[in-house]
Amino acid sequence: MFEQRKAFIEEVLDGKEPLKAIYGKYGISEKTGHKWKRRFMESGLSGLADESRAPHSSPGQLGEDAVVRVIAIRQAHPTWGPKKIAELYRRAYPGEPAPSESSIYRVLGKAGLVAPRRVRAAPASGPAASMRRLIPAEGPNDVWTVDFKGWWVSDGERCLPLTVRDLASRAILEARLMESASAEAVRERFEGLFSRFGLPKVIRSDNGAPFATTTGFLGLTTLSAWWMSLGIVPDRTQPGRPGQNGSHERMHADISREIQGRVPGGVAANQAALDAWAEEYNRERPHEALGMRTPSEVYSPSERAYDPTASVEYPMGYTPRRVNKAGAIKLGGRLYRLGSALRGLTVGVQPGDDGATVWLGSFPIAALDFSTEGVRAIDILTGEEADPSSRKS
C-alpha cells in the first residue's frame, strides 16, 4: 500500500496527467487523494504510512503550492542546494514570499531528496600551504582557469572534456569534448576563445601536459609559451594540490554528477548535453560567491583584443632573435639554449653590462652570461633568478 501511495504522489507531482485521471488510475476518491497529498506535504514520505503520527498542521508550514514548486525546482536541478533553490524560487515567483532556506531543506528532507552531508577534512597547513603563489582575480578576465576533466565512455566513444572558466565570474567559457589532449588541439580551442572573449591577464592550470612540464625551462610547454607571447601570465597550482584550483574542481564534480555516464549516444549526444548544461550553469544557476547572481550577470569580454596576425614587438635597443628548432638562439656567434617549448617564437635580447636579459613578449625569462655562456632562468613576476636548479651552461 505504501508503494502505491508513493507512486500516486510521484504522478501528482509530475503533473503530466489531470488529477481526476490519476485518482481513477489508482481507484481512489478525490477526498482520499487529497488526504494523501496533504499527508505528504506535511510529513513527507513518512506521512504515507498507515500508522503515521504526523500532525495535520504545524506553525510556519509551507503551503501546498510552495512545496510542489520547491520539489519541482529540485527535480529539475538535482544537485542544487537550498540557497540556489530559494534564489530561483524568488526569480520564478517575484510576487510571492519565498520560502526560507531552512524550510526548503525540511521539504527536501521529507521528500527524500537530500543526500547526507559529507564531513570535509581540515585544510592542510604548514610550509607547503604558505608557499602558494596563486594570482587573485578582482574582476572578469583577470584569471581564467583550465583543466581536463577525467574522461568517460558513452556507446564505446571516449568523452574527454576540456573546460575553461573565468575565475571572478565563474562563467564557463569552454566545455568541449576533445579528440586529443595535445598542445596543438588545445591551442586551437584557445584561439577560438581569444577571438570570442579577448585575452585574459592570467591562465591558471595544474602542472600536467599540455599546460606545463616539470622538466622543461621554466616549466613551459609550447602552449604556455604561446600564452606568454600574447602577454598572458601562466599561473600554476602546486604539484599534487588540485584544491588550489578548487572552484574549477567543484565544477568538474557537478559535471560528474549531472552528465558523466548518464547520456547515451556517444560524443555528439554528450556534447549537446554538455552545451545545455553549461548554458544553464551560466544563465540560470545562482552562485553564493556572486551574491546569488548568475555568471552571465557578472561576466563581460576582455578589453584586450586578440589579433592572430600580430607579431611580438620589442623596444628600441632590444635585439630580436627567433628561437631555432633546437630551442636555442644565436648571439655573438654563440648558442644559448632556452628550451624546445620556445621553438619558432621571437624573443627580445636586452643587452647588459656582462650579459643580457631575454624577454618573451612582456616577460623577462632568462639572463645570459657572456663570460660563461650560461643561461639562468628568471622568475617572470619578480624578475629575480628562479630556482638555481634551472641554470644551464
NORVENFEN-V601801 format. One record per residue. N is the residue number from 1. RES is the residue in one letter. SS is DSSP state (@ for helix, = for strand, . for the rest). PHI is phi in radians with two decimals (NA if undefined). D_CENTER is the distance of its C-alpha to the mean C-alpha in Angstrom with 2 decimals. Layout:
BEGIN
N,RES,SS,PHI,D_CENTER
N,RES,SS,PHI,D_CENTER
END
This chain:
BEGIN
1,M,.,NA,45.44
2,F,@,-1.05,42.21
3,E,@,-1.10,40.15
4,Q,@,-1.16,41.99
5,R,@,-1.15,41.21
6,K,@,-1.10,37.55
7,A,@,-1.10,37.45
8,F,@,-1.05,39.34
9,I,@,-1.10,36.81
10,E,@,-1.07,33.89
11,E,@,-1.23,35.74
12,V,@,-1.10,36.57
13,L,@,-1.19,32.96
14,D,@,-1.15,31.93
15,G,.,1.24,34.41
16,K,.,-1.39,35.15
17,E,.,-2.18,38.91
18,P,.,-1.07,41.42
19,L,@,-1.04,42.32
20,K,@,-1.06,45.91
21,A,@,-1.17,44.90
22,I,@,-1.21,42.81
23,Y,@,-1.02,45.77
24,G,@,-1.13,48.07
25,K,@,-1.09,45.79
26,Y,@,-1.73,45.93
27,G,.,1.14,49.56
28,I,.,-2.20,49.18
29,S,.,-1.41,50.54
30,E,@,-1.08,48.61
31,K,@,-1.10,49.68
32,T,@,-1.16,48.35
33,G,@,-1.05,45.05
34,H,@,-1.12,44.68
35,K,@,-1.08,45.55
36,W,@,-1.24,42.77
37,K,@,-1.09,40.23
38,R,@,-1.11,41.42
39,R,@,-1.09,41.29
40,F,@,-1.14,37.73
41,M,@,-1.12,36.63
42,E,@,-1.43,38.44
43,S,@,-2.27,37.71
44,G,@,1.25,35.05
45,L,@,-1.08,35.92
46,S,@,-1.13,38.51
47,G,@,-1.25,40.47
48,L,@,-1.54,41.25
49,A,.,-1.27,43.32
50,D,.,-1.09,47.11
51,E,.,-1.82,47.79
52,S,.,-1.05,45.00
53,R,.,-1.84,45.99
54,A,.,-1.13,43.26
55,P,.,-1.18,44.70
56,H,.,-1.40,45.04
57,S,.,-2.71,43.64
58,S,.,-2.67,41.94
59,P,.,-1.05,41.41
60,G,.,1.31,38.20
61,Q,.,-1.20,37.47
62,L,.,-1.24,35.21
63,G,.,-1.22,36.99
64,E,@,-1.05,36.69
65,D,@,-1.07,34.84
66,A,@,-1.13,32.19
67,V,@,-1.10,31.71
68,V,@,-1.09,31.42
69,R,@,-1.14,28.86
70,V,@,-1.07,26.69
71,I,@,-1.14,26.94
72,A,@,-1.13,26.25
73,I,@,-1.11,23.00
74,R,@,-1.13,21.95
75,Q,@,-1.16,23.06
76,A,@,-1.31,21.03
77,H,.,-2.34,17.86
78,P,.,-1.06,18.62
79,T,.,-1.75,15.70
80,W,.,-1.41,16.10
81,G,.,-1.62,18.17
82,P,@,-0.98,21.26
83,K,@,-1.12,19.75
84,K,@,-1.20,17.64
85,I,@,-1.12,20.65
86,A,@,-1.08,23.01
87,E,@,-1.16,21.24
88,L,@,-1.15,21.15
89,Y,@,-1.08,24.78
90,R,@,-1.06,25.79
91,R,@,-1.27,24.43
92,A,@,-1.33,26.06
93,Y,.,-2.27,29.35
94,P,.,-1.14,29.92
95,G,.,-1.56,33.62
96,E,.,-2.16,33.42
97,P,.,-1.17,32.61
98,A,.,-1.44,29.26
99,P,.,-1.10,29.44
100,S,.,-1.27,28.43
101,E,@,-1.07,25.46
102,S,@,-1.15,28.10
103,S,@,-1.15,29.88
104,I,@,-1.10,26.82
105,Y,@,-1.08,26.16
106,R,@,-1.14,29.83
107,V,@,-1.09,29.74
108,L,@,-1.12,26.80
109,G,@,-1.11,28.56
110,K,@,-1.15,31.83
111,A,.,-1.48,30.35
112,G,.,1.23,28.82
113,L,.,-1.94,25.24
114,V,.,-2.06,23.95
115,A,.,-1.41,22.81
116,P,.,-1.00,24.21
117,R,.,-1.34,22.20
118,R,.,-1.47,21.23
119,V,.,-1.58,22.61
120,R,.,-1.52,20.20
121,A,.,-1.23,21.71
122,A,.,-1.15,22.56
123,P,.,-1.12,20.55
124,A,.,-1.16,22.34
125,S,.,-2.27,24.84
126,G,.,1.86,27.27
127,P,@,-1.00,27.38
128,A,@,-1.08,24.13
129,A,@,-1.18,22.15
130,S,@,-1.33,24.22
131,M,.,-1.66,23.57
132,R,.,-1.09,19.91
133,R,.,-2.29,19.59
134,L,.,-1.88,16.20
135,I,.,-1.33,16.60
136,P,.,-1.30,15.75
137,A,.,-1.95,14.38
138,E,.,-1.70,17.08
139,G,.,-2.75,16.18
140,P,.,-0.97,14.13
141,N,.,1.23,13.96
142,D,.,-1.19,15.05
143,V,=,-2.43,12.01
144,W,=,-1.80,9.35
145,T,=,-1.99,7.07
146,V,=,-2.45,7.46
147,D,=,-2.94,8.15
148,F,=,-1.70,10.09
149,K,.,-1.47,9.65
150,G,.,-0.96,13.16
151,W,.,-1.47,15.36
152,W,=,-2.45,17.63
153,V,=,-2.02,20.88
154,S,=,-2.30,22.01
155,D,.,0.88,25.71
156,G,.,1.40,26.06
157,E,=,-1.89,23.29
158,R,=,-1.45,20.36
159,C,=,-1.91,16.87
160,L,.,-2.08,14.60
161,P,=,-1.48,11.10
162,L,=,-1.74,9.84
163,T,=,-2.16,6.36
164,V,=,-2.26,6.33
165,R,=,-2.46,4.98
166,D,=,-1.47,7.88
167,L,.,-1.18,8.11
168,A,.,-1.19,11.20
169,S,.,-1.67,10.64
170,R,.,1.17,7.05
171,A,.,-1.20,7.85
172,I,=,-1.43,6.25
173,L,=,-1.60,8.88
174,E,=,-2.68,9.08
175,A,=,-2.48,8.84
176,R,=,-2.14,12.13
177,L,=,-1.37,14.36
178,M,.,-1.77,16.22
179,E,.,-1.39,19.85
180,S,.,-2.51,19.60
181,A,.,-1.81,17.43
182,S,.,-1.28,20.04
183,A,@,-1.06,19.74
184,E,@,-1.14,21.65
185,A,@,-1.16,19.41
186,V,@,-1.21,16.21
187,R,@,-1.04,18.33
188,E,@,-1.04,19.36
189,R,@,-1.17,15.89
190,F,@,-1.23,15.43
191,E,@,-1.06,18.93
192,G,@,-1.15,17.99
193,L,@,-1.10,15.00
194,F,@,-1.10,17.40
195,S,@,-1.18,20.07
196,R,@,-1.42,18.16
197,F,@,-1.98,16.39
198,G,.,1.46,18.48
199,L,.,-1.76,17.81
200,P,.,-1.43,15.59
201,K,.,-1.43,17.43
202,V,=,-2.40,15.17
203,I,=,-2.15,12.64
204,R,=,-1.76,11.35
205,S,=,-2.51,11.28
206,D,.,-1.48,13.05
207,N,.,-1.74,16.72
208,G,.,-1.67,16.80
209,A,.,-1.18,18.03
210,P,.,-1.66,17.69
211,F,.,-1.46,15.94
212,A,.,-2.70,18.57
213,T,.,-2.46,21.73
214,T,.,-1.57,23.72
215,T,.,-2.00,27.02
216,G,.,-1.39,27.00
217,F,@,-1.08,28.08
218,L,@,1.01,25.61
219,G,@,1.23,23.12
220,L,.,-1.37,22.75
221,T,.,-2.04,22.11
222,T,@,-1.05,23.19
223,L,@,-1.23,19.65
224,S,@,-1.21,19.11
225,A,@,-1.16,22.78
226,W,@,-1.10,22.33
227,W,@,-0.96,19.55
228,M,@,-1.10,22.12
229,S,@,-1.11,24.84
230,L,.,-1.62,22.96
231,G,.,1.55,22.79
232,I,.,-1.82,19.18
233,V,=,-1.47,18.83
234,P,=,-1.42,16.99
235,D,=,-2.03,15.72
236,R,=,-2.11,15.27
237,T,.,-1.33,14.69
238,Q,.,-1.27,17.89
239,P,.,-0.95,18.76
240,G,.,1.30,18.07
241,R,.,-2.19,15.88
242,P,@,-1.07,12.28
243,G,@,-1.10,12.37
244,Q,@,-1.26,12.54
245,N,@,-2.05,8.82
246,G,@,-1.03,8.77
247,S,@,-1.14,6.28
248,H,@,-1.19,3.48
249,E,@,-1.14,6.37
250,R,@,-1.16,7.06
251,M,@,-1.12,4.56
252,H,@,-1.11,6.25
253,A,@,-1.11,9.29
254,D,@,-1.12,9.36
255,I,@,-1.08,9.52
256,S,@,-1.05,12.16
257,R,@,-1.31,14.07
258,E,@,-1.84,14.14
259,I,.,-2.13,14.31
260,Q,.,-0.97,15.11
261,G,.,1.29,18.89
262,R,.,-1.93,19.67
263,V,.,-2.07,20.29
264,P,.,-1.34,23.48
265,G,.,1.89,24.38
266,G,@,1.32,22.62
267,V,@,-1.09,20.05
268,A,@,-1.03,21.19
269,A,@,-1.18,20.87
270,N,@,-1.20,17.46
271,Q,@,-1.15,16.17
272,A,@,-1.08,17.86
273,A,@,-1.15,16.32
274,L,@,-1.18,12.76
275,D,@,-1.07,13.78
276,A,@,-1.14,15.24
277,W,@,-1.11,12.40
278,A,@,-1.14,10.01
279,E,@,-1.09,13.15
280,E,@,-1.13,13.69
281,Y,@,-1.03,10.27
282,N,@,-1.38,10.96
283,R,@,-1.92,14.70
284,E,.,-2.11,15.76
285,R,.,-1.49,13.50
286,P,.,-1.31,14.55
287,H,=,-2.09,12.72
288,E,@,-1.03,15.11
289,A,@,-1.16,13.82
290,L,@,-1.82,14.66
291,G,.,1.18,18.05
292,M,.,1.12,17.17
293,R,=,-1.52,16.48
294,T,.,-1.63,13.97
295,P,@,-0.98,11.48
296,S,@,-1.17,14.13
297,E,@,-1.38,16.74
298,V,@,-1.93,15.38
299,Y,.,-1.35,14.03
300,S,.,-2.51,16.80
301,P,.,-1.05,17.21
302,S,.,-1.28,18.37
303,E,.,-1.40,22.12
304,R,.,-1.56,22.14
305,A,.,-1.30,23.01
306,Y,.,-1.76,22.65
307,D,.,-2.08,26.03
308,P,.,-1.16,26.02
309,T,.,-1.63,29.77
310,A,.,-1.27,29.89
311,S,.,-1.92,31.19
312,V,.,-1.26,30.71
313,E,.,-2.01,33.65
314,Y,.,-2.12,35.12
315,P,.,-1.11,37.59
316,M,.,-1.05,41.30
317,G,.,1.75,42.63
318,Y,=,-1.47,39.66
319,T,=,-1.78,40.48
320,P,=,-1.30,37.93
321,R,=,-2.41,37.64
322,R,=,-1.53,35.83
323,V,.,-1.28,34.42
324,N,.,-1.41,36.31
325,K,.,-1.10,35.35
326,A,.,-1.51,36.07
327,G,.,1.43,33.59
328,A,=,-2.19,36.51
329,I,=,-2.09,38.18
330,K,=,-1.87,41.92
331,L,=,-2.54,43.50
332,G,.,1.03,47.22
333,G,.,1.38,47.93
334,R,=,-2.03,45.49
335,L,=,-1.76,42.18
336,Y,=,-2.13,39.22
337,R,=,-1.51,36.37
338,L,.,-1.84,32.85
339,G,.,2.14,30.91
340,S,@,-1.16,30.17
341,A,@,-1.11,26.64
342,L,@,-1.66,28.46
343,R,.,-0.93,30.79
344,G,.,1.51,31.70
345,L,.,-1.51,30.23
346,T,=,-1.80,32.69
347,V,=,-1.84,32.86
348,G,=,-1.98,35.15
349,V,=,-1.83,37.73
350,Q,=,-1.73,38.95
351,P,=,-1.22,42.40
352,G,.,-2.27,43.36
353,D,.,-1.18,46.50
354,D,.,-2.02,46.25
355,G,=,-3.07,43.26
356,A,=,-2.74,40.33
357,T,=,-1.90,36.66
358,V,=,-1.73,34.35
359,W,=,-1.98,31.64
360,L,=,-2.02,28.75
361,G,.,1.10,28.14
362,S,.,-1.71,27.99
363,F,=,-2.09,27.37
364,P,=,-1.31,30.17
365,I,=,-2.13,29.45
366,A,=,-2.72,32.86
367,A,=,-1.98,36.39
368,L,=,-1.74,39.32
369,D,=,-1.87,42.53
370,F,.,-1.19,45.46
371,S,.,-1.30,47.89
372,T,.,-1.93,46.01
373,E,.,1.06,43.83
374,G,=,-1.50,40.92
375,V,=,-2.22,37.27
376,R,=,-2.00,35.24
377,A,=,-1.23,31.48
378,I,=,-2.05,30.48
379,D,.,-1.16,27.50
380,I,.,-1.20,26.00
381,L,.,-1.63,25.20
382,T,.,-1.78,28.50
383,G,.,1.36,30.84
384,E,.,-1.64,32.32
385,E,=,-1.09,32.98
386,A,.,-1.36,30.12
387,D,.,-0.83,30.71
388,P,@,-0.95,34.36
389,S,@,-1.19,33.50
390,S,@,-1.45,32.08
391,R,.,-1.11,35.66
392,K,=,-2.33,37.25
393,S,.,-2.55,40.88
END
